[in-house]
Amino acid sequence: LSYPSFSCRYFRWWYKKTRIEKKSAFIDLLCAVPLQQIYGCPLGGIGGGTITRGWRGEFCRWQLNPGIYHYETVIADQFTVCLRCKGQTVYQQVLSVERPSTLQGWNWGYCGHYAFYHALYPRAWMVYDLPGQNVVLTCRQVSPVIPHDYKDSSLPVGVFIWEVENGRDEDVDVSIMFSLQNGTGTKEDRSGGHWNEPFVFEKEGERVAGVLLHHCTRVNPFTFAISAREKAGTGVTHLTTFSPTGSGREVWHDLLQDGRLDSPTGKSSPTEKGEVTAAAVCASCRVPARGHRTLELALAWDMPCVHFGSKEKLHLRRYTRFFGSGGDAAPALSHYALTHYEEWERKIEAWQKPILENSELPSWYKSALFNELYFVTDGGTIWVELPPDCHAEDLQGPAGAGLSHLLPVLREYGRFAYLEGQEYRMYNTYDVHFYASFALVMLWPKLQISLQYDIAVTVVNEDVQCRQYLMCGQTAQVKLKNVVPHDIGDPADEPWQHVNAYLMHDTADWKDLNLKFVLQVYRDYYLTHDSLYLRDMWPVCQAVMESEMKFDTDNDGLIENGGFADQTYDAWVVNGASAYCGGLWLAAVCMMCKMAEVLGDAKTQQKYTDILSKGKEAFERMLWNGKYYNYDSSGSDTSSSIMSDQCAGQWFLGACGLDQGEFEVFPKSHIVSALKTIFEKNVMSFAGGTMGAVNGMRPDGVPDTSSVQSNEVWIGVVYALAATMIQEGLVEEGFHTAEGCYRTVWERLGMAFQTPEAYREKRVYRSLAYMRPLSIWSMQLALE
């Protein structure tokens, strides 16, 4: 927004979009989401929607409609404890520090001094040392986010396991009540026609009971289920309906009387317009003196069929493959969650334990590695099934016939998409996914391969003839053939059908998108050994590299940037040969040589070997200055800036074992020198070495302020830089660099579970909850 002409154009576009068309902006620079330092571990698996619980226990961030967020704390959504001794209630308390204006008949204001929160995604722990009671409650929150699991990881459920420790010398009866409003705190809660009903689901001797809350909106209706596991010694009772806007006294006294709820039979009446309803379920057990017992409750939500904003197509979520799409799956989902969470936890522990028990890894890193993974589910993520009657030509068009495994892959693993950021509403933004993709390919490789097939289809298909007006003042075709798209669409429109929601610039001339496709193809093959995938992608790689050749205007084997926003740093202009795009180009050329060798394509191998030989010489001659690679070769005031991301090509080569011997693209000594310079200048000379690496630094140790992005720190870029340092043996420097970002975001700025794209030295941040920081998984790959 620093350029007046752009600001005016953006404002005109924003006004038309939001005030005339009454639609939301894909990037809303005028109404940014306010920072709330309240978020904790989100609930739910991949692609079925998420509900975030804050670290104080509140339910406060909702993403049930794909890619669309609501940030309301719904005050009725609470856990309440009731303790009884010798037939008398001795303590009853909402486990919340809030003191709201509604439900004033409840006992609010739990003293936060007696509670502790811990999160290690996908689990979290809340410990309540009930004051004066000699009873400790530990609520363990579990979501089914399990590497290499493509069934349970898709389920829209969360489980709350309440461990009760009785330190008294007498037995105590303990009840945990879980109350929930029918809705997510938006105006739809008052639209009328919503209703609740009790349920019992029994299977294989296991019994689960609770309440279904049917939310009957016209678009994307859903059902919540709150439930508890019935077992020997555990009683489950419920309240079908109560008003969350009144005093709530009837609920409170019902529980207070005997530690149970009345359990009325039958459905509630549908709500009137303007009315809100809620329900509660209660699990109770007797805990012996000095003893320990467990109560197990769950939250499930069933929104099986979804429309995106344009309502053009109906999509079935991934979990419907296992639980059906009739909208009646909530009881079965609840039962499955409560009877399988122990198995999930065993798998989660087996995955996390080797890293957690590695004493050579710092504690902050273990926290960052797992907790940054929240974005895989909470990035507006959608995972849908292909329609059963879908044919290859429906997906790939006439030009995609070479993608022989497209249909089998998408049939088996579905279609996956996640947002660039919760505020930057574009799915699978490809220049950013380049960084984040390490998390997918290491943990759910089939989702990465599915995503790549979707990108490949858009590459090979004919030009989209429609033209669109861009904010840079130009018009452009939405998508050109043999060019990788910027993104696959906006959830407020129809993703996969209408690509390139990004209107800031014409991305057909971006220099990094095609290269990032090639680099990911080989990286994916190297890590998965999927040769069918490599064969399918090979002609697409050849096509995008041919398309990229036009950017080598002087035929020296090296592409040039165009002096306008033409890569992921879309406000930081590059002119001529550049360290970032030139390095990515050479890495992609090298990988073309390697893929041609693997596939026995000698002619193509020779072609790219010749280009690589020329290009390496040009890159060193034009950009190497004896200590690092210059930002670009333009000779401008800032072309000698030290870019923290100048070794991005080497990062990918190292991750694929292509950084030595015949495949050494950049001299090892130059890479190490560049990384040491970055560490000295961009890291240690910026904010006392405590905030990671600034994107651009002048040789005299002052940040490059030539653009709004050059003096930002991009957290995802810093994690990638740290991985590159680790690959090159600069392990201590790598950890120090990354630690600055973790401490700044998670500790000093209180941005847990909403890591932004960027921040500056003086308390300025941009784009909360962003995709790129998933690149921390490349640090783990480097360590492994």
Protein Blocks (a to p, Z undefined) as FASTA:
>chain_A
ZZmklmmmmmmmmmmmmmmnopacfbdfklccddddfbccdeddehiapadddfkopafb
dcfbghiacfbdcfklccdddddeehiafbdcddbfbdcfbhklbcehiafklgccdddd
fbdcdddddehklpacdddddddddehiaklmmpccdddddddddfbfbdcddddddddd
edehiaklmnghiacddddddeehiacdddddddddfbhpadddddddddehiacdddfb
dcfkbnolmmmmmmmmnopafkighjdddddehiacdddddddddddehiacdddddddd
ddfbccdfkomaccddfklmmnojnopmmmmmmmmmmmmmmmmmmmmmmmmmmmmmmmkb
cfklmmmmmmmmmmmmmnopacddddfkbcfklmnommlmmmmmlmmmmmmnopadddfb
fklccehifklmmmmmmmmmmmmmmlmmmmmmmmmmmmmpccdfbdcddfkopacdfbdg
hiacfbecjfklcghklgckblkbccklpcklmmmmmmmmmmmmmmnopaklmmmmmmmm
mmmmmmmmmmmmnonopacdehiacbfblmbccehjdfklmmmmmmmmmmmmmmmmmnop
aklmmmmmmmmmmmmmmmmmmmmgojaccfblnopaklmpccfklmmmmmmmmmnopagh
jllmbgfklmmmmmmmmmmmmmmmgghhpnojafbacfkopacfkbfklmcccfklmmmm
mmmmmmnopamlmmmmmmmmmmmmmmmnopghiacfbdcfkopaehehifklmmmmmmmm
mmZZ
